Amino acid sequence: MTTREFGRTGDGTRVELITVKNEQMECVFTTYGAALVSLLAPDAGGRLRDVVLGFDSLDAYEEHGKYIGATIGRFANRIGGGSFALNGETYLLETNDGPNHLHGGRKGFDKRVWAPFPIQDGVGFRLTSPHLDGGYPGRMEAEVRYTVTGSDLAIRYEAASDRDTVCNLTNHSYFNLDGHDGGSILNHMLKLDSQAYTPVSGSGCIPSGELAPVAGTPLDFRSFTMIGERIGQQHEQLAFGRGYDHNWVVDGEPGRLRQAAEAYSPGSGIHMRVETTLPGIQFYSGNYLDGCPAGKGNAAYGKRSAFCLETQYYPDSPNKPDFPQPLLKKGEVWSHTTIYHFGTASNPR
């Protein structure tokens, strides 16, 4: 692990870049947002490609507003109406997505400077979030630990609070398996281990509360399907998200590590497999990426030039009692793991 200064925030806080590498992979992280800045993995020809979007300057991270590579909290995704009730009290959150709360509010965990600490084969980050930070109850202590072993990047999250609260941490990396500057991802192949998704009820992308089968819809990725194959179909859900921006229900038992997704690029031959203990995964096809600052090496990050696979509790779950609940009780530890496995394949099935 090596560390160097990345810059200073507007209030003078030092921000660092931290590199972790082995013989197969190299990852760079920043203390700003506990974010993944780059991930170098070998393609089918043995050439290392940087397969995540990121920026060369701290200024770009402070201004971009797309959550690129960041750790998201306290609550990933949306909470409808910017409020939820817990133990008989209603908590009003910051609304930063129309009338809704998104990714922790105007200054969520993605916009904080985390404290780094060394761990075996990786790096950890810690952050303290005070009571009523963004409107959430409880003083929360959060940790994210990244480990790079072989060709795997594992992300382990832990959080504790001095009051009952809600917690939903994720990583918001944008992937392009042809390289961060590889252009459109519409030719990438995707498979989601999911029989159902949570439909949204309008352009605010708040779930209606039901679980709907993917069968017979353009949201069916139970077998490898090109991302662009059905993205332009006339379908209400695609219209609401301007493409894919939905939560899928991961097959299997939440709390157990199991496969959630696979992605593959026919161009590079890079194959990525995602495992998680969390109940859901948000597939986002980069529909609003246009307008980003120039990326690493002055790369242009345009619409649908990357995709996200964000493991999570379902959006708006504090307001949907039939969904798995992201409750963190006082004195308990919220603990979940997501692993991104990288390799190569000629024609995955």
Protein Blocks (a to p, Z undefined) as FASTA:
>chain_A
ZZddfbdcfkopacdddddddfkbccdddfehpaafbdcdddfkopacdfbdcdfbfklm
mmnonogoiacdfbecjdehhiaceehiacddddfehjbceehijblfklcccdddddeh
iacddddddehihhiacjdddddddddehjaccdddddddfbdcddddddfddcdfkbjk
lopaklpccddddfbdcddfbfnopafhiacdfehpakbckbccdfklmmmpccfklmmn
opacdddddedjehiacdfbdcddfklopacddddfbfbdcddehlmmgopacdehhiac
dehiaccddddddehklmmmkbccfbdcehiacdddddddddddfbdZZ
